[in-house]
Amino acid sequence: MTEYFLDSYALIALATGSEGYTRYSEEAWVTGPMNLAEAYYILLERGRGDLAEEFWEEFSKVAVEIPGPVVKEAMRFRLQAPRTRGRRLSYVDAIGYTFAREAGLRFLTGDDDFRGMENVEFVK
């Protein structure tokens, strides 16, 4: 069974019932605390406060601590990663991707910055 690390895009897609992500609701997955915070903020920003609270209660159970050495490696990765649309990957995305790679997890996202990258399961 494949295990996944969900980035903020995937978390929001699951929380909002996006059709492309329904099959992942039964899979084994984790996320990082900053991905959780980012997704919570985006739901609040979209005026989905009730959903944001439900989301936080459910998804915070699978947030894992990101070790310091992984964060440092993620910053090296971010510096070297190709720029998309003239910008670098976000700190949160670089950390999540690096953690997934180090932990042997597939990085699940619909973020175009990751399209075609190694160890990424890309779903829109």
Protein Blocks (a to p, Z undefined) as FASTA:
>chain_A
ZZddddfklmmmmmnopaklmmmmmpccdddfklmmmmmmmmmmnopmmmmmmmmmmmmm
mcccddfklmmmmmmmmmmpcceehiacdfklmmmmmmmmmnopacddfbfklgoiahia
cdZZ
